[in-house]
Amino acid sequence: MKKLLIAALFATSTTAMAAETRFEISIKDHMFSPAEVTIPANQRVKLVVSNEDATPEEFEGEDFTLEKVIPGNSKATIMVGPFEPGRYEFVGEFHEDTAKGVLIVE
């Protein structure tokens, strides 16, 4: 019985990990690439943000509550959502004039 329970828990956690939706965004020359990212509605997703600049940048949601400082030449994993369908803007707060992006939720 214990082996069956352990196998069921392992299968559930493996399925949950496999079902996780991941999107990659990079910061280079104080700009996001891609600047528009389409994500699924009503689902929590993982953003992996790579800061390729030597200086830090703060990933900040304009239409949603999120602030995360990403040191230069490093990566951060950011969980967002679930969101209703729509457009959700984000900026790099340290370089708002150039670091702009949007999550398009469908």
C-alpha positions as CSV (number, residue, x, y, z in Angstrom):
1,M,0.0,0.0,0.0
2,K,2.8,2.4,0.9
3,K,4.5,1.8,-2.5
4,L,1.3,2.5,-4.3
5,L,0.8,5.7,-2.4
6,I,4.4,6.8,-3.1
7,A,4.1,6.0,-6.8
8,A,0.8,8.0,-7.0
9,L,2.4,11.0,-5.3
10,F,5.4,10.8,-7.6
11,A,3.3,10.6,-10.7
12,T,1.2,13.5,-9.6
13,S,4.2,15.7,-8.9
14,T,5.9,14.7,-12.1
15,T,2.7,15.5,-14.1
16,A,2.4,18.9,-12.4
17,M,6.0,19.7,-13.2
18,A,5.6,18.6,-16.8
19,A,2.4,20.7,-17.2
20,E,4.2,23.9,-16.0
21,T,4.2,26.5,-18.7
22,R,7.4,28.4,-19.1
23,F,8.3,31.5,-21.1
24,E,11.7,33.1,-21.6
25,I,12.4,36.8,-21.8
26,S,15.8,38.5,-22.0
27,I,17.0,42.0,-21.2
28,K,19.7,43.4,-23.4
29,D,20.7,47.0,-24.0
30,H,17.9,47.8,-21.4
31,M,15.2,46.4,-23.6
32,F,13.0,43.3,-23.2
33,S,13.1,40.6,-25.9
34,P,10.5,39.6,-26.9
35,A,8.7,42.7,-25.8
36,E,5.3,40.9,-26.3
37,V,4.7,37.5,-24.7
38,T,1.5,35.6,-25.2
39,I,0.5,33.5,-22.2
40,P,-2.6,31.4,-21.5
41,A,-5.5,32.8,-19.5
42,N,-6.4,31.5,-16.1
43,Q,-3.2,29.7,-15.6
44,R,-0.1,30.4,-13.5
45,V,3.0,30.5,-15.6
46,K,6.8,30.8,-15.1
47,L,8.8,33.6,-16.6
48,V,12.5,33.1,-16.8
49,V,14.0,36.5,-17.2
50,S,17.7,36.7,-18.3
51,N,19.4,40.0,-17.7
52,E,22.2,40.1,-20.2
53,D,23.2,43.6,-19.2
54,A,26.0,44.3,-16.7
55,T,23.7,46.4,-14.6
56,P,20.7,45.3,-12.5
57,E,17.1,45.8,-13.8
58,E,13.8,45.7,-11.8
59,F,11.1,43.7,-13.6
60,E,7.9,45.5,-12.5
61,G,4.3,44.9,-13.4
62,E,2.4,48.0,-14.4
63,D,-1.0,46.4,-14.4
64,F,-0.3,43.7,-11.9
65,T,1.6,43.6,-8.6
66,L,5.1,42.3,-9.1
67,E,8.6,43.7,-8.5
68,K,11.8,41.7,-8.9
69,V,15.3,43.1,-9.1
70,I,17.5,41.0,-11.4
71,P,21.2,41.5,-11.0
72,G,23.3,42.1,-14.1
73,N,24.4,39.0,-16.0
74,S,22.0,36.7,-14.2
75,K,18.5,35.0,-14.4
76,A,15.4,35.2,-12.3
77,T,12.4,32.9,-12.2
78,I,9.1,34.8,-11.8
79,M,5.7,33.2,-11.3
80,V,2.8,35.2,-12.7
81,G,-1.0,34.8,-13.0
82,P,-3.5,33.5,-13.3
83,F,-4.8,36.4,-15.3
84,E,-8.1,37.1,-17.1
85,P,-7.7,37.6,-20.9
86,G,-6.2,41.0,-21.7
87,R,-3.0,43.0,-21.9
88,Y,-0.7,43.4,-18.9
89,E,2.2,45.8,-19.2
90,F,5.5,45.5,-17.5
91,V,8.6,47.7,-17.4
92,G,12.2,47.6,-16.3
93,E,11.9,50.3,-13.6
94,F,15.6,51.3,-13.8
95,H,15.3,52.0,-17.5
96,E,11.6,52.7,-18.1
97,D,12.2,54.8,-21.3
98,T,13.5,51.7,-23.2
99,A,12.6,48.6,-21.1
100,K,8.9,48.1,-21.8
101,G,6.9,44.9,-22.5
102,V,3.4,43.4,-22.3
103,L,1.9,40.0,-21.4
104,I,-0.9,39.2,-23.9
105,V,-3.2,36.8,-22.1
106,E,-5.5,34.7,-24.3
